[in-house]
Structure formats: structure tokens, C-alpha cells
Amino acid sequence: MLKIKYFLILLLLVPAIAFAQQGVVAEDLGQAVDLPALIKQCEGCHGPKGNSTRDDVPKLPGKPVAKIEESIAQFYYYERHCLTKTPEYDGKEGNPMDMCAVANSLSKVEIQELAEYFSTQ
């Protein structure tokens, strides 16, 4: 009876694991990232090249890639408070947004590329 139980669990897990791995591969490979558009979106709150002039929005340049990725992950999982901010593009206000929504709209590849960009500014 115990062998049947383990067999059934294994039978259910193998397809789930394979499906999850396919999703990661599909996301990580072959995804075209519009980095300039993403950078512009970030700069709406974080300022040009991530040099925020707002007291309530952190500066990004010089932060390690891993730290930026970790911060985005904290917003993604709602581990940090998500205040609504109004970005500014070319002197005009954009639509209010919060970092949790922004983090949840980004793929792993986009997060990595943004972190690499802003860490080197």
C-alpha cells in the first residue's frame, strides 16, 4: 500500500516539475527585453539614471545587482510596504503606481537587466 502511495505522488509530481521547468526556460530564453522603455519607466520615480531626488524613493546607482534584485523580490512578494507614487516623465505626471505592481509586471530577465543597468550608473 505504501509503494502505491509513493508511486501516485511521484506520478503527480513529475509532470508538475517538468511544467515548471519549461516555464522558467521559456521566460529566460528568447524573451526580447525593451530595456530603454523599462529604464524610462523606472526613471519616472527613481530619476535620471536612478538618481532619485525624492526623499521617499531610493537612489539606485552603485547598489550591487543582488541588492536591487532582492529589493524588487521583496516588493514582488509584498514583503515591503507599497506606497503609491506618481511618476514624472519629461515634466509631466504619469499614472500613479506602486512598486509591488511594478515588480509583479517584470520577468526575471527584465529584473536582472534593470539591476545590472542601474548598478553601473
C-alpha positions as CSV (number, residue, x, y, z in Angstrom):
1,M,0.0,0.0,0.0
2,L,2.9,2.4,0.9
3,K,4.5,1.7,-2.5
4,I,1.3,2.6,-4.3
5,K,1.0,5.9,-2.4
6,Y,4.6,6.9,-3.3
7,F,4.0,5.9,-6.9
8,L,0.9,8.1,-7.1
9,I,2.8,11.0,-5.5
10,L,5.6,10.6,-8.0
11,L,3.1,10.3,-10.8
12,L,1.7,13.7,-9.9
13,L,4.9,15.5,-9.2
14,V,6.9,14.6,-12.3
15,P,4.6,16.5,-14.8
16,A,4.3,19.4,-12.4
17,I,8.1,19.7,-12.1
18,A,8.6,19.4,-15.9
19,F,5.9,22.1,-16.5
20,A,7.6,24.4,-14.0
21,Q,11.0,24.0,-15.6
22,Q,9.6,24.7,-19.0
23,G,8.1,27.9,-17.8
24,V,11.5,29.1,-16.5
25,V,13.2,28.1,-19.6
26,A,10.6,29.9,-21.8
27,E,10.9,33.0,-19.7
28,D,14.7,33.1,-19.5
29,L,15.3,32.2,-23.2
30,G,14.2,34.0,-26.2
31,Q,12.5,36.9,-24.4
32,A,13.1,40.2,-26.0
33,V,13.5,42.9,-23.4
34,D,12.8,46.6,-24.3
35,L,15.4,47.9,-21.8
36,P,15.1,51.6,-22.8
37,A,11.4,51.5,-22.2
38,L,11.8,49.8,-18.8
39,I,14.5,52.2,-17.8
40,K,12.3,55.2,-18.7
41,Q,9.5,53.7,-16.5
42,C,11.9,53.3,-13.6
43,E,13.3,56.8,-14.1
44,G,9.8,58.2,-13.7
45,C,10.1,57.8,-9.9
46,H,13.8,57.0,-9.4
47,G,15.1,59.9,-11.5
48,P,17.5,60.0,-14.4
49,K,19.9,57.0,-14.3
50,G,18.2,56.1,-11.0
51,N,19.5,59.2,-9.1
52,S,16.3,60.0,-7.2
53,T,15.7,63.5,-5.9
54,R,12.8,62.3,-3.8
55,D,13.3,61.5,-0.1
56,D,10.9,58.6,-0.3
57,V,12.4,56.9,-3.4
58,P,15.9,55.3,-3.1
59,K,18.8,56.1,-5.4
60,L,19.8,53.0,-7.4
61,P,23.3,53.8,-8.9
62,G,26.2,51.9,-7.2
63,K,23.9,49.4,-5.4
64,P,25.0,45.8,-6.0
65,V,23.0,43.9,-8.6
66,A,21.9,41.3,-6.0
67,K,20.7,44.1,-3.7
68,I,18.5,45.6,-6.4
69,E,17.1,42.2,-7.3
70,E,16.4,41.4,-3.7
71,S,14.6,44.7,-3.2
72,I,12.4,44.0,-6.3
73,A,11.7,40.5,-5.0
74,Q,10.6,41.9,-1.6
75,F,8.1,44.1,-3.5
76,Y,7.0,41.2,-5.7
77,Y,6.2,39.1,-2.6
78,Y,4.6,42.1,-0.7
79,E,7.3,42.0,2.0
80,R,7.8,45.7,1.7
81,H,5.2,48.4,2.0
82,C,3.9,49.5,-1.4
83,L,3.2,53.2,-1.3
84,T,1.6,54.7,-4.4
85,K,3.9,57.1,-6.2
86,T,3.2,59.4,-9.2
87,P,6.0,59.2,-11.7
88,E,7.1,62.2,-13.8
89,Y,8.0,61.8,-17.5
90,D,9.5,64.8,-19.3
91,G,8.0,67.2,-16.7
92,K,4.5,65.7,-16.9
93,E,2.9,63.5,-14.3
94,G,2.2,59.9,-15.2
95,N,-0.4,57.5,-13.8
96,P,0.1,56.7,-10.1
97,M,1.7,53.3,-9.4
98,D,3.3,51.3,-6.7
99,M,6.4,49.1,-6.6
100,C,4.5,45.9,-5.9
101,A,2.5,46.3,-9.1
102,V,5.7,47.2,-11.0
103,A,7.6,44.2,-9.6
104,N,4.8,41.9,-10.5
105,S,4.8,43.1,-14.1
106,L,8.5,42.3,-14.6
107,S,10.0,39.0,-15.7
108,K,13.2,37.6,-14.2
109,V,15.1,38.6,-17.2
110,E,13.8,42.2,-17.1
111,I,14.7,42.4,-13.3
112,Q,18.2,41.1,-14.0
113,E,18.8,43.6,-16.8
114,L,17.4,46.5,-14.9
115,A,19.5,45.7,-11.9
116,E,22.7,45.4,-14.0
117,Y,21.9,48.7,-15.7
118,F,21.2,50.7,-12.6
119,S,24.0,49.2,-10.5
120,T,26.5,50.6,-13.1
121,Q,25.2,54.1,-13.3
